[in-house]
Amino acid sequence: MNLNYLDFDYSEDADGVGTFDAMASVAPAQIAALHAEICAVLAWAQQHWPDACAPIEEGGVWHYDLHGVQEVSTPLLLDFDETSGQLCTATGNPAAPRTTITLTISGSADFCAALRDAFGLE
């Protein structure tokens, strides 16, 4: 599966535990596609390493951390008033909310190698 929204950065600690971090911020029209990518990655991990999702230090093979936030952006219209030397402000119309989701997946060297192969990660 090609990932269009999740762009993972990889790091590895001294013990060989790898961590993939991704953040995606989407408009309402892309939320379903982003959710589908997240579900595909986590379902793949669960399918290939069932009952192994736990922190590495607790004996797990892989683990994930998932967070999200939804924000509405409201434009601020600014104008400099030359007479008073002040800024004049007015709020514009709020834009559609954006959803930002972060996904961190960590795992053993074998897990990380398989995740790279399954999703074409570098």
DRENLO-540156 format. One record per residue (C-alpha): z, x, y; residue number from 0. Coordinates in pm, 1 decimal, padded with zeros to 6 digits. Example, Ala and Ser with C-alpha at 12.3 -4.5 7.8 and 13.67 -1.06 7.14 Angstrom:
2
<r><zz>00780.0</zz><xx>01230.0</xx><yy>-00450.0</yy><num>0</num></r>
<r><zz>00714.0</zz><xx>01367.0</xx><yy>-00106.0</yy><num>1</num></r>
//
This chain:
122
<r><zz>00000.0</zz><xx>00000.0</xx><yy>00000.0</yy><num>0</num></r>
<r><zz>-00086.2</zz><xx>00125.7</xx><yy>00345.5</yy><num>1</num></r>
<r><zz>00192.4</zz><xx>00096.5</xx><yy>00599.3</yy><num>2</num></r>
<r><zz>00071.0</zz><xx>-00013.0</xx><yy>00941.6</yy><num>3</num></r>
<r><zz>00404.1</zz><xx>-00059.0</xx><yy>01119.1</yy><num>4</num></r>
<r><zz>00649.4</zz><xx>00169.1</xx><yy>00941.2</yy><num>5</num></r>
<r><zz>00585.6</zz><xx>00529.8</xx><yy>01040.5</yy><num>6</num></r>
<r><zz>00844.8</zz><xx>00741.1</xx><yy>00859.8</yy><num>7</num></r>
<r><zz>00984.8</zz><xx>01074.8</xx><yy>00972.1</yy><num>8</num></r>
<r><zz>01130.3</zz><xx>01285.0</xx><yy>00691.6</yy><num>9</num></r>
<r><zz>01424.8</zz><xx>01521.8</xx><yy>00686.5</yy><num>10</num></r>
<r><zz>01620.7</zz><xx>01688.9</xx><yy>00409.8</yy><num>11</num></r>
<r><zz>01974.9</zz><xx>01820.1</xx><yy>00397.4</yy><num>12</num></r>
<r><zz>02101.2</zz><xx>02139.3</xx><yy>00234.9</yy><num>13</num></r>
<r><zz>02178.2</zz><xx>01952.6</xx><yy>-00088.3</yy><num>14</num></r>
<r><zz>01817.2</zz><xx>01831.6</xx><yy>-00123.8</yy><num>15</num></r>
<r><zz>01886.6</zz><xx>01471.0</xx><yy>-00025.9</yy><num>16</num></r>
<r><zz>01587.0</zz><xx>01339.4</xx><yy>00164.1</yy><num>17</num></r>
<r><zz>01589.9</zz><xx>01083.6</xx><yy>00442.6</yy><num>18</num></r>
<r><zz>01298.9</zz><xx>00875.4</xx><yy>00569.5</yy><num>19</num></r>
<r><zz>01351.5</zz><xx>00713.1</xx><yy>00911.3</yy><num>20</num></r>
<r><zz>01121.2</zz><xx>00450.7</xx><yy>01062.9</yy><num>21</num></r>
<r><zz>01136.4</zz><xx>00232.1</xx><yy>01371.0</yy><num>22</num></r>
<r><zz>00889.7</zz><xx>-00042.3</xx><yy>01452.5</yy><num>23</num></r>
<r><zz>00877.8</zz><xx>-00268.0</xx><yy>01756.8</yy><num>24</num></r>
<r><zz>00651.4</zz><xx>-00570.7</xx><yy>01733.0</yy><num>25</num></r>
<r><zz>00552.4</zz><xx>-00889.0</xx><yy>01912.7</yy><num>26</num></r>
<r><zz>00614.9</zz><xx>-01224.8</xx><yy>01744.3</yy><num>27</num></r>
<r><zz>00267.2</zz><xx>-01230.2</xx><yy>01589.1</yy><num>28</num></r>
<r><zz>00340.5</zz><xx>-00910.9</xx><yy>01389.9</yy><num>29</num></r>
<r><zz>00691.7</zz><xx>-00992.1</xx><yy>01264.4</yy><num>30</num></r>
<r><zz>00573.9</zz><xx>-01133.4</xx><yy>00931.6</yy><num>31</num></r>
<r><zz>00359.0</zz><xx>-00825.0</xx><yy>00863.1</yy><num>32</num></r>
<r><zz>00646.5</zz><xx>-00590.3</xx><yy>00950.6</yy><num>33</num></r>
<r><zz>00885.2</zz><xx>-00785.2</xx><yy>00727.4</yy><num>34</num></r>
<r><zz>00629.0</zz><xx>-00769.0</xx><yy>00445.5</yy><num>35</num></r>
<r><zz>00610.0</zz><xx>-00388.7</xx><yy>00474.1</yy><num>36</num></r>
<r><zz>00988.1</zz><xx>-00354.0</xx><yy>00468.4</yy><num>37</num></r>
<r><zz>01010.8</zz><xx>-00584.5</xx><yy>00166.5</yy><num>38</num></r>
<r><zz>00734.1</zz><xx>-00393.3</xx><yy>-00012.8</yy><num>39</num></r>
<r><zz>00913.9</zz><xx>-00059.8</xx><yy>00031.6</yy><num>40</num></r>
<r><zz>01253.8</zz><xx>-00193.2</xx><yy>-00072.0</yy><num>41</num></r>
<r><zz>01112.9</zz><xx>-00396.3</xx><yy>-00362.7</yy><num>42</num></r>
<r><zz>00928.8</zz><xx>-00086.7</xx><yy>-00486.0</yy><num>43</num></r>
<r><zz>01251.5</zz><xx>00115.1</xx><yy>-00474.2</yy><num>44</num></r>
<r><zz>01446.6</zz><xx>-00158.7</xx><yy>-00651.2</yy><num>45</num></r>
<r><zz>01176.2</zz><xx>-00197.2</xx><yy>-00918.0</yy><num>46</num></r>
<r><zz>01157.1</zz><xx>00174.8</xx><yy>-00996.0</yy><num>47</num></r>
<r><zz>01529.0</zz><xx>00252.5</xx><yy>-00957.7</yy><num>48</num></r>
<r><zz>01710.3</zz><xx>-00071.9</xx><yy>-01045.3</yy><num>49</num></r>
<r><zz>02087.5</zz><xx>-00067.3</xx><yy>-01010.1</yy><num>50</num></r>
<r><zz>02066.5</zz><xx>00276.8</xx><yy>-00842.6</yy><num>51</num></r>
<r><zz>02096.6</zz><xx>00166.9</xx><yy>-00478.9</yy><num>52</num></r>
<r><zz>02419.6</zz><xx>00323.7</xx><yy>-00358.1</yy><num>53</num></r>
<r><zz>02511.4</zz><xx>00617.9</xx><yy>-00136.7</yy><num>54</num></r>
<r><zz>02424.4</zz><xx>00947.8</xx><yy>-00303.6</yy><num>55</num></r>
<r><zz>02786.2</zz><xx>01065.8</xx><yy>-00274.4</yy><num>56</num></r>
<r><zz>02885.5</zz><xx>00759.4</xx><yy>-00480.5</yy><num>57</num></r>
<r><zz>02633.0</zz><xx>00836.6</xx><yy>-00755.2</yy><num>58</num></r>
<r><zz>02335.3</zz><xx>00641.4</xx><yy>-00624.6</yy><num>59</num></r>
<r><zz>01976.4</zz><xx>00760.7</xx><yy>-00645.8</yy><num>60</num></r>
<r><zz>01865.5</zz><xx>00590.9</xx><yy>-00325.8</yy><num>61</num></r>
<r><zz>02015.7</zz><xx>00395.5</xx><yy>-00038.9</yy><num>62</num></r>
<r><zz>01892.2</zz><xx>00218.4</xx><yy>00271.1</yy><num>63</num></r>
<r><zz>02014.7</zz><xx>00114.2</xx><yy>00613.4</yy><num>64</num></r>
<r><zz>01837.0</zz><xx>-00166.1</xx><yy>00798.0</yy><num>65</num></r>
<r><zz>01898.9</zz><xx>-00284.9</xx><yy>01155.5</yy><num>66</num></r>
<r><zz>01716.2</zz><xx>-00505.1</xx><yy>01400.5</yy><num>67</num></r>
<r><zz>01730.5</zz><xx>-00630.1</xx><yy>01756.2</yy><num>68</num></r>
<r><zz>01528.3</zz><xx>-00881.7</xx><yy>01950.5</yy><num>69</num></r>
<r><zz>01482.0</zz><xx>-00829.6</xx><yy>02323.4</yy><num>70</num></r>
<r><zz>01313.2</zz><xx>-01024.8</xx><yy>02596.5</yy><num>71</num></r>
<r><zz>01157.6</zz><xx>-00825.2</xx><yy>02876.9</yy><num>72</num></r>
<r><zz>01142.5</zz><xx>-00979.9</xx><yy>03221.5</yy><num>73</num></r>
<r><zz>00921.3</zz><xx>-00804.5</xx><yy>03474.9</yy><num>74</num></r>
<r><zz>01083.9</zz><xx>-00711.9</xx><yy>03801.7</yy><num>75</num></r>
<r><zz>00850.5</zz><xx>-00738.7</xx><yy>04100.0</yy><num>76</num></r>
<r><zz>00937.8</zz><xx>-00474.9</xx><yy>04359.6</yy><num>77</num></r>
<r><zz>00822.5</zz><xx>-00434.8</xx><yy>04716.3</yy><num>78</num></r>
<r><zz>00940.1</zz><xx>-00198.2</xx><yy>04986.5</yy><num>79</num></r>
<r><zz>01020.0</zz><xx>-00368.8</xx><yy>05317.5</yy><num>80</num></r>
<r><zz>00928.0</zz><xx>-00113.2</xx><yy>05583.6</yy><num>81</num></r>
<r><zz>01119.3</zz><xx>-00297.6</xx><yy>05856.5</yy><num>82</num></r>
<r><zz>01456.1</zz><xx>-00306.3</xx><yy>05680.3</yy><num>83</num></r>
<r><zz>01401.7</zz><xx>00001.3</xx><yy>05464.4</yy><num>84</num></r>
<r><zz>01511.6</zz><xx>-00200.0</xx><yy>05161.4</yy><num>85</num></r>
<r><zz>01355.6</zz><xx>-00301.3</xx><yy>04835.2</yy><num>86</num></r>
<r><zz>01273.7</zz><xx>-00666.4</xx><yy>04790.0</yy><num>87</num></r>
<r><zz>01293.7</zz><xx>-00786.3</xx><yy>04432.1</yy><num>88</num></r>
<r><zz>01193.1</zz><xx>-01095.2</xx><yy>04244.0</yy><num>89</num></r>
<r><zz>01190.5</zz><xx>-01163.9</xx><yy>03874.2</yy><num>90</num></r>
<r><zz>00868.1</zz><xx>-01255.8</xx><yy>03703.4</yy><num>91</num></r>
<r><zz>00816.0</zz><xx>-01467.7</xx><yy>03395.8</yy><num>92</num></r>
<r><zz>00980.4</zz><xx>-01337.1</xx><yy>03078.9</yy><num>93</num></r>
<r><zz>00746.3</zz><xx>-01193.8</xx><yy>02819.8</yy><num>94</num></r>
<r><zz>00759.0</zz><xx>-01296.2</xx><yy>02454.1</yy><num>95</num></r>
<r><zz>01050.1</zz><xx>-01133.2</xx><yy>02272.4</yy><num>96</num></r>
<r><zz>00990.6</zz><xx>-00807.7</xx><yy>02088.2</yy><num>97</num></r>
<r><zz>01163.5</zz><xx>-00737.0</xx><yy>01760.6</yy><num>98</num></r>
<r><zz>01263.1</zz><xx>-00380.3</xx><yy>01683.1</yy><num>99</num></r>
<r><zz>01368.2</zz><xx>-00286.3</xx><yy>01332.4</yy><num>100</num></r>
<r><zz>01491.1</zz><xx>00049.1</xx><yy>01206.1</yy><num>101</num></r>
<r><zz>01482.5</zz><xx>00137.8</xx><yy>00838.2</yy><num>102</num></r>
<r><zz>01639.5</zz><xx>00449.5</xx><yy>00692.1</yy><num>103</num></r>
<r><zz>01595.5</zz><xx>00529.0</xx><yy>00324.3</yy><num>104</num></r>
<r><zz>01765.1</zz><xx>00826.5</xx><yy>00165.5</yy><num>105</num></r>
<r><zz>01743.0</zz><xx>00949.2</xx><yy>-00187.7</yy><num>106</num></r>
<r><zz>01725.1</zz><xx>01222.7</xx><yy>-00444.6</yy><num>107</num></r>
<r><zz>01435.6</zz><xx>01467.1</xx><yy>-00454.2</yy><num>108</num></r>
<r><zz>01268.0</zz><xx>01270.5</xx><yy>-00737.0</yy><num>109</num></r>
<r><zz>01305.2</zz><xx>00942.9</xx><yy>-00549.4</yy><num>110</num></r>
<r><zz>01163.2</zz><xx>01091.9</xx><yy>-00228.0</yy><num>111</num></r>
<r><zz>00863.6</zz><xx>01243.0</xx><yy>-00409.4</yy><num>112</num></r>
<r><zz>00786.1</zz><xx>00909.2</xx><yy>-00574.8</yy><num>113</num></r>
<r><zz>00824.5</zz><xx>00719.4</xx><yy>-00243.8</yy><num>114</num></r>
<r><zz>00582.4</zz><xx>00963.3</xx><yy>-00078.2</yy><num>115</num></r>
<r><zz>00326.4</zz><xx>00908.7</xx><yy>-00353.3</yy><num>116</num></r>
<r><zz>00364.1</zz><xx>00531.2</xx><yy>-00359.1</yy><num>117</num></r>
<r><zz>00314.6</zz><xx>00484.6</xx><yy>00015.4</yy><num>118</num></r>
<r><zz>00113.4</zz><xx>00792.1</xx><yy>00115.7</yy><num>119</num></r>
<r><zz>00397.6</zz><xx>00939.5</xx><yy>00321.8</yy><num>120</num></r>
<r><zz>00402.5</zz><xx>01298.7</xx><yy>00437.2</yy><num>121</num></r>
//
